[in-house]
Amino acid sequence: MPEVVLAVDIGGTKTAAALADRDDVLLATLVAPSRAAESPDAVVETVRGLAERLLDAEDVASGMRTTLAGVGIGTAGVVDATTGVIVSSTDTFANWPGTRVAERVRAALADRLADGAPVAVQNDVDAHAAGEFAHGAAAGASSALVVAVGTGIGSGVIIDGRPVRGAHHVGGELAHVPIRGAEHLGCPCGRAGHLEAIGGGIGLHQHYLSLGGDRTVTDTRGVAGAAASGDAVAAQAIADSAAAVGRTLAGAAALIDPERIVITGGVPQIGDAWWQPMLSAYRAEAIDALQNTPILPGALGDDAPLRGAAASAWRK
């Protein structure tokens, strides 16, 4: 049996876990509810349960007991990646701040870990960025900015092959960059006018309603459907939201000059109605030297954070 690591992606709703080889190829994947609203113990128990199911199946297939060479975890929340401790998180997770994730997972999987096996923990979008950088749309680049535009906005920066963490563990985070056009919208952080307040999926929907949109439309998917059916207000809301992302990318590119920018998440799946105003806004704001920076859709989908988590385990 070749050496394997456990890769884990902990989200507010579901947790995915996979066994991965030295090339970060996912050999088997399982998903279960995270139980984030219950307690940190429940979240760790979910990870332990998924790991045991994966390892038991591998034991049967190989005819021998499988030992993990390491564990890599991407999790929602601000993470101190040097200690594996959660610094802060949203209310989706009960009592998650202060949780010593690396320590708890190590204890939960002690009988399955090889001697000295590392447990590497990082923010889920940083894991997503690591996956796209190593194996996806940014593979082969020396630096990349990876931005996930979904319910909210998350982002990660990798320079010279290393993630930018920052002094307060929020390096590369674009969600709370102030952006014009969002002043009328509240951000989940409690302030107004940040990128996530208009650029994320919830923000896009709130902006649609603020423009006088149909209040029977209850989410971003509904806004996209309304726009496709000819609703001019919905089309404007999507364009405004996408443009806010594009302007922010132009500012970020001026600061870090990434070789590639990679965009992932559900909102860009709206299609050209989102991509075109986003790209137009970027080009209108970016300086000449940055006009040709590739802006690419992510290539790995839901596998990205798992492959990035696996890479972090091998690297550590």
Secondary structure, DSSP 8 states (H G I E B T S, - for coil): ---EEEEEEE-SSEEEEEEE-TT--EEEEEEEE--TTT-HHHHHHHHHHHHHHHHHHHHHHHTS---EEEEEEEESSEEETTTTEEEE--TTSTT-TT-BHHHHHHHHTGGGB-TT--EEEEEHHHHHHHHHHHHSTTTT-SEEEEEEESSSEEEEEEETTEE---TTS-TT--TT-B-TT-TTSB-TTS-BSBHHHHHSHHHHHHHHHHTT--TT--SHHHHHHHHHTT-HHHHHHHHHHHHHHHHHHHHHHHHH--SEEEEESSGGGG-HHHHHHHHHHHHHHS-GGGTT--EEE-SSTTHHHHHHHHHHHHH-
